[in-house]
Amino acid sequence: MVLLSAGDQTVQATATTLNASTYVYSGMTSTYTGGDQLDGGAGYDVLALTGPGSFDLAGLAQFTGFEEVATSWMAELATTCSR
């Protein structure tokens, strides 16, 4: 599932939703709004951020429930994440 709309997005990970599909939160920065939320839910959850550049999660209305945040990008050594 790819979330690209300009409206507020709530991504909530549950066993049902994760078994049904893989969430990909991507698109241009202009599609992210102040109401966007990432919620890992119960259990051990990993937010995997891949690709070059910086990931700024400070604009999210809520960021919770992730026990691990992993970043990776083979072609670029400097990948950063802020919240």
C-alpha positions as CSV (number, residue, x, y, z in Angstrom):
1,M,0.0,0.0,0.0
2,V,1.4,3.4,-1.0
3,L,0.1,6.5,0.8
4,L,0.5,9.6,-1.4
5,S,-2.6,11.8,-1.0
6,A,-2.3,15.3,0.2
7,G,-4.8,14.7,3.0
8,D,-4.0,13.6,6.6
9,Q,-2.8,10.0,6.7
10,T,-2.9,7.7,9.7
11,V,-0.8,4.5,9.3
12,Q,-1.5,2.1,12.1
13,A,0.3,-1.3,12.1
14,T,-1.6,-4.3,13.3
15,A,-1.1,-8.0,12.7
16,T,-4.1,-7.9,10.3
17,T,-2.9,-4.9,8.2
18,L,0.7,-6.0,8.1
19,N,-0.2,-9.6,7.0
20,A,-2.5,-8.1,4.3
21,S,0.1,-5.8,2.8
22,T,3.2,-3.8,3.4
23,Y,2.9,-0.1,4.0
24,V,5.1,2.3,2.0
25,Y,4.8,5.9,3.1
26,S,6.3,7.8,0.2
27,G,5.9,10.7,-2.2
28,M,6.9,14.3,-2.4
29,T,7.4,16.2,0.9
30,S,4.5,18.5,-0.2
31,T,2.0,15.6,0.2
32,Y,2.8,15.3,4.0
33,T,0.6,17.3,6.3
34,G,0.6,18.2,9.9
35,G,-2.0,15.6,10.7
36,D,0.0,12.6,9.4
37,Q,0.6,9.8,12.0
38,L,2.8,6.7,12.2
39,D,1.7,4.3,14.9
40,G,3.5,0.9,15.2
41,G,0.9,-0.5,17.5
42,A,1.5,-3.4,19.9
43,G,4.4,-5.9,19.6
44,Y,7.9,-5.3,18.2
45,D,7.7,-3.0,15.3
46,V,10.5,-1.7,12.9
47,L,10.2,1.4,10.8
48,A,12.6,0.9,7.9
49,L,13.7,4.1,6.1
50,T,15.5,3.4,2.9
51,G,16.9,5.7,0.2
52,P,19.3,8.7,0.1
53,G,19.0,11.9,2.0
54,S,17.3,12.9,5.2
55,F,14.1,11.7,6.9
56,D,12.4,14.4,8.9
57,L,9.7,12.9,11.1
58,A,9.3,16.1,13.2
59,G,6.3,17.2,11.1
60,L,4.2,14.2,12.1
61,A,1.3,14.7,14.5
62,Q,2.1,11.4,16.1
63,F,5.0,9.0,15.9
64,T,4.7,6.1,18.4
65,G,4.9,2.4,18.9
66,F,8.1,1.6,17.0
67,E,10.8,-0.3,19.0
68,E,13.3,0.1,16.2
69,V,14.0,2.6,13.4
70,A,16.4,1.2,10.7
71,T,17.9,3.3,8.0
72,S,19.7,1.9,4.9
73,W,21.0,3.1,1.6
74,M,23.8,1.3,-0.1
75,A,24.9,4.1,-2.5
76,E,25.0,6.8,0.2
77,L,26.6,6.6,3.6
78,A,25.0,9.7,5.1
79,T,21.4,8.9,5.8
80,T,19.9,10.8,8.7
81,C,16.7,10.7,10.6
82,S,15.3,13.3,12.9
83,R,12.3,13.6,15.2
